[in-house]
Amino acid sequence: MPDRAPRSSSAVAAWLDAARPAARPGIWRNGYRPPKEVPERLAPVTVAGMLVPLVLAIGVWSFWRQGYFPYKSVLLRMFTPDDWWWGGSAASPKPVEGRTVTLPGEHALMVYDGVFFVVLVLAVVVLGSWRAIVRHYMSRMRQPVRALVAAGLAVVALAFVFPDAFPGVGWSAVPVVDPLLALTVLVSDGYELMASPLFTNTLYAVVTLLVVWPFARLGAWWPYAQERLAPRRESTAPSTSVPVRPRSQWPALRDAGQHEVAELLTAEVTGGRMNDVDCTRIEHAFAVARRGAALDAFRDTVLRQGGAAWTHPSGARDLPRRTARHDLLAGQVRIGRWVAAERAPQPYHDAGAALGPDVLGTSLLAVGPSGSGKTRALVEPVTEALALQALTGRCAVVAVSAPGNPLGADDAFDVIVRIGDSSSVHDLDPYAESDDPDEAAAILAEALVGDLDTVGTQSAATALAQLLGPFRAVHGRFPTLPELRELLEGEERALTALRGALAASGNDVMRRELDARVRQIGTPGEVGRTLADRLALLNRPVFADFFGGGGPSRPFSLRAVAHHPLRVRIDLPERGHEEAGRLITRLVLAQFHAIVREGRRAHFACLVLDDATGTVTAESVRRVQRLRSQNAGVLLSLRTIGDVPEALHGPLYGAVGCRMAFCGVTTWDGSRFAQTWGTEWVETTEVAKHTVFADQPMTRAFHALRKLMTGKAVTTDAVTVRQVERERWSASELAHEVPPGHAVLSLTTVEGEHAAPLLVDLRD
């Protein structure tokens, strides 16, 4: 699917049947395979930390058994009667008269040894991190190897507890069973329980279970047993499941009882009469019909039209040419490949980088100098993807091309408005087909003075509404831009004619509106002159036939995008009309914000601005924040963030959910990205070398000889590992370490899932 849609039956079926597993934001899902987790290697110091406590414990246990442990008997004498022991510092058992057990001290010593052994084992496990290390190695094993290794370790442990049960074992039992038997003798003051086979066998069974239980958890015996027994249970149970059909055989339709429709579409796919646009369009229509309980109408339409059902109103079933890879079922376009860098999470390593409505719905800001690839690697693929999705009925797109650089081929769009070109078929309605003077005034005010700090947008909108309302009340339409300019400049002839018409119609409310506007003309701070000066940018001969000027072009209202999955391209004027182009872009952005908030749309609406210089205003930033809940989004492309007023830098970065820094951004631009992306905790290792100063003459002589031979003083390494807070991407890294053809991209989905800023190779 790089250059064209899949046409052959095998290609379309293979594309439909391709796996699309759930993945993290920005990952190309078609054929994606999550990478295998690279097992973490334990550092040698970790292994040494596990073995050192074991060696020390063996030495301590040896001293304990041989009686060399200091103060060994002090604690024992504190918890036992004095008449159990002979006098002296050592704990020597003494016969006690009047008891069945004549030497209770001997049994107390056995219990004492058992308690000390258990404490020693627990200390080794905790201090040596044995549990974490053993789990680290065991978790890397697959079943049944993991279960068998755990079983082998359990047998070794049982051999230490019950050596008599294993022929050929020559060591003595560790103090586990004998201390329990000795404790039984002391508590019962007799040997009757020890002579009972039932008691001893029960005790042996309990000890065996306690020894085996940790290894059973380590080897995951119970989950493995459930996994092995599950197929047997399924084989004995009556089978009611049906084989899973591939997507190319339309299983969702069959599950809904539409078998005839599914068979027809399967034949269409097999016969090569459907492409990816057709398949996605019909799946979308089926989802809409199922939600609206209109499956009968869906069935009739498909049986009558086959794969051509619900074709786009333009009649197009594909674009004339594709320049990017698209997966319409997932709604994605591939823009590159995530670089397998150290800071990238494992799922992103060498995975395809993709964008779709799920992330464009939070809006995207792209910053990069000219020639960095913004248009070629981002704007054009996204526009092409949205145009394809519009053919499926799921999207509407409005693309505003930079002067002299049209986005995509003309055949890829339904409406093309070439501002200032006399050959343009369509004209742009400056009022977006609005019938509300206040709404129309707000749109015009945002376009005319939204970028000015000296004029408030609200006061400008009020001034415009005081003229638009009366004019519409008289003429049934809004004024053309030249007529509006005359009213704003306060021309007596135009104002007198309008006032007379209002008086003749008896519309006192609108007459008072007009009188309020007239009273403000010429007062200090009056906004009419500023609005008229801005309108003069569009009141040029090249624009005479546009914006409702009465030319041959058909008027087009951007409001149609809210009701139909249209593909619209607006080409800005060239040859010295840069300021007029920025005003038109602000007008389109203001109209887009006004129309997408109307009602509830089933399709996604997106506005693509190839050059958003001078477009971002305080009001537009506030409205961008609301687009996520309105099933809409914008893509803003800037050469530098300096093209936006400095007071709006922070709000703009906060309003968009996706941010993209291209190769070549300045450190000043990079600092804005660095502040937005914030910091993260990272582990750093610092090694400091300290010179060793010896006190002994012999040691100093050895150090002098070593320095003479190596030329270096004797030093020791002081290693410090700590957690520090660092920027995810610093301004210097963004300016100097992003290779050509790359960009740093962070994403946020409409559901709120985030993807940290990562490096993307846009050439792949």
Sequence and secondary structure as in RCSB ss.txt:
>XXXX:A:sequence
MPDRAPRSSSAVAAWLDAARPAARPGIWRNGYRPPKEVPERLAPVTVAGMLVPLVLAIGVWSFWRQGYFPYKSVL
LRMFTPDDWWWGGSAASPKPVEGRTVTLPGEHALMVYDGVFFVVLVLAVVVLGSWRAIVRHYMSRMRQPVRALVA
AGLAVVALAFVFPDAFPGVGWSAVPVVDPLLALTVLVSDGYELMASPLFTNTLYAVVTLLVVWPFARLGAWWPYA
QERLAPRRESTAPSTSVPVRPRSQWPALRDAGQHEVAELLTAEVTGGRMNDVDCTRIEHAFAVARRGAALDAFRD
TVLRQGGAAWTHPSGARDLPRRTARHDLLAGQVRIGRWVAAERAPQPYHDAGAALGPDVLGTSLLAVGPSGSGKT
RALVEPVTEALALQALTGRCAVVAVSAPGNPLGADDAFDVIVRIGDSSSVHDLDPYAESDDPDEAAAILAEALVG
DLDTVGTQSAATALAQLLGPFRAVHGRFPTLPELRELLEGEERALTALRGALAASGNDVMRRELDARVRQIGTPG
EVGRTLADRLALLNRPVFADFFGGGGPSRPFSLRAVAHHPLRVRIDLPERGHEEAGRLITRLVLAQFHAIVREGR
RAHFACLVLDDATGTVTAESVRRVQRLRSQNAGVLLSLRTIGDVPEALHGPLYGAVGCRMAFCGVTTWDGSRFAQ
TWGTEWVETTEVAKHTVFADQPMTRAFHALRKLMTGKAVTTDAVTVRQVERERWSASELAHEVPPGHAVLSLTTV
EGEHAAPLLVDLRD
>XXXX:A:secstr
  SS   SHHHHHHHHHS      TTB  TT            HHHHHHHHHHHHHHHHHHHHHHHT STTHHHH
HHHTS GGGB SSSS  B   TTSSSS HHHHHHHHHHHHHHHHHHHHHHHHTTHHHHHHHHHTTS TTHHHHHH
HHHHHHHHHHH GGGSTT  S   TTHHHHHHHHHHHHTSSTTTT HHHHHHHHHHHHHHHHHHHHHHTTHHHHH
HHHHHHHHHHHS         GGG HHHHHTT HHHHHHHHHHHHTT   HHHHHHHHHHHHHHHHTT HHHHHH
HHHHHGGGTT  TT  SS S   SEEETTTTEEEEEEE   TTS GGGTT EEEE HHHHTT EEEE  TTSSHI
IIIIHHHHHHHHHHHHTTSEEEEEEEBTTB  S GGG SEEEETT TT SEEE TTTT   HHHHHHHHHHHHHT
T SSS HHHHHHHHHHHHHHHHHHHSS   HHHHHHHHHT HHHHHHHHHHHHHHT HHHHHHHHHHHHHTTSTT
 SHHHHHHHHTTT SGGGTTSSSSS SSEEE GGGGGTS  EEEEE   SS HHHHHHHHHHHHHHHHHHHTSS 
 SSEEEEEES  TTT  HHHHHHHHHGGGGTEEEEEEES GGGS GGGHHHHHHH SEEEEETT  HHHHHHHHH
HH EEEEEEEEEEEEE    SHHHHHHHHHHHHHHSS  EEEEEEEEEEEEESS HHHHHHSS TTEEEEEEE T
T  EEEEEEEETT 
